[in-house]
């Protein structure tokens, strides 16, 4: 059963986080959504995006590939610039292959630049999660959802263990955990928490990671057992500002084309 804790100040929140064992990841949402952890591409305002699978054996949709291909064109035209494109994608002119690692890089970069994908933003910084829960909608409570179980951490060290599945990430093939304190056998509802391969300024500022969902229309599953309901948002933002969490520090300007 889901447990919801009410908080109305940063000290109160921190005290409860300290009491929480093995904090790893959280997601801040500024209001109550019918489906928390729902990727942008599956939200009602994006229902026009084609959800038809690319082929009979794929869980990747035609609309997703179209979004990534359009994002690729923005990169090639210089409309979107990031020095990490060539570093992590390689040949940015190559056709996007949904059965290669480049799919993950294109999807994560597109998500980072505001395109709707099946990725969901999370953070390993509990105060960044609190900021996201308080950054807008002052007349409504915000929510911080904390991971407790049923997630597998993927980063550059174990990315090679992830085999190509119907949506690139086939979680059942991850055989090891980087952190031996949290080993478990993946199940059908296991979520991957993936650290981006491009450590640019905004990712670093937000301690950002992504959840990857496998099925079309699927929520990311975070364990569903601990949620903070956050009230008194304006005062919490003032408290966070004293700790260095502001719009400017959470969303630093990224890169200028030299």
Rosetta blueprint (number, residue, H / E / L):
1 X L
2 X L
3 X E
4 X E
5 X E
6 X E
7 X E
8 X L
9 X L
10 X H
11 X H
12 X H
13 X H
14 X H
15 X H
16 X H
17 X H
18 X H
19 X H
20 X L
21 X L
22 X L
23 X L
24 X L
25 X L
26 X E
27 X E
28 X E
29 X E
30 X L
31 X L
32 X L
33 X L
34 X L
35 X L
36 X L
37 X L
38 X E
39 X L
40 X H
41 X H
42 X H
43 X L
44 X H
45 X H
46 X H
47 X L
48 X L
49 X L
50 X L
51 X L
52 X L
53 X E
54 X L
55 X L
56 X L
57 X L
58 X L
59 X L
60 X L
61 X E
62 X H
63 X H
64 X H
65 X H
66 X H
67 X H
68 X H
69 X H
70 X H
71 X H
72 X H
73 X H
74 X H
75 X H
76 X H
77 X H
78 X L
79 X L
80 X L
81 X L
82 X L
83 X L
84 X H
85 X H
86 X H
87 X H
88 X H
89 X H
90 X L
91 X L
92 X L
93 X L
94 X L
95 X L
96 X L
97 X L
98 X L
99 X L
100 X L
101 X H
102 X H
103 X H
104 X H
105 X H
106 X H
107 X H
108 X H
109 X H
110 X H
111 X H
112 X H
113 X L
114 X L
115 X L
116 X L
117 X L
118 X L
119 X E
120 X E
121 X E
122 X E
123 X E
124 X L
125 X L
126 X H
127 X H
128 X H
129 X H
130 X H
131 X H
132 X H
133 X H
134 X H
135 X L
136 X L
137 X L
138 X L
139 X L
140 X L
141 X L
142 X E
143 X E
144 X E
145 X E
146 X E
147 X L
148 X L
149 X L
150 X L
151 X E
152 X E
153 X E
154 X E
155 X L
156 X L
157 X L
158 X L
159 X H
160 X H
161 X H
162 X L
163 X E
164 X E
165 X E
166 X L
167 X L
168 X E
169 X E
170 X E
171 X H
172 X H
173 X H
174 X L
175 X L
176 X L
177 X L
178 X L
179 X L
180 X H
181 X H
182 X H
183 X L
184 X L
185 X L
186 X L
187 X L
188 X L
189 X L
190 X L
191 X E
192 X E
193 X E
194 X E
195 X E
196 X L
197 X L
198 X L
199 X L
200 X L
201 X H
202 X H
203 X H
204 X H
205 X H
206 X H
207 X L
208 X E
209 X E
210 X E
211 X E
212 X E
213 X L
214 X L
215 X L
216 X L
217 X L
218 X L
219 X E
220 X L
221 X L
222 X L
223 X L
224 X L
225 X L
226 X E
227 X E
228 X E
229 X E
230 X E
231 X L
232 X L
233 X H
234 X H
235 X H
236 X H
237 X H
238 X H
239 X H
240 X H
241 X H
242 X H
243 X L
244 X L
245 X L
246 X L
247 X H
248 X H
249 X H
250 X H
251 X L
252 X L
253 X L
254 X L
255 X L
256 X L
257 X L
258 X L
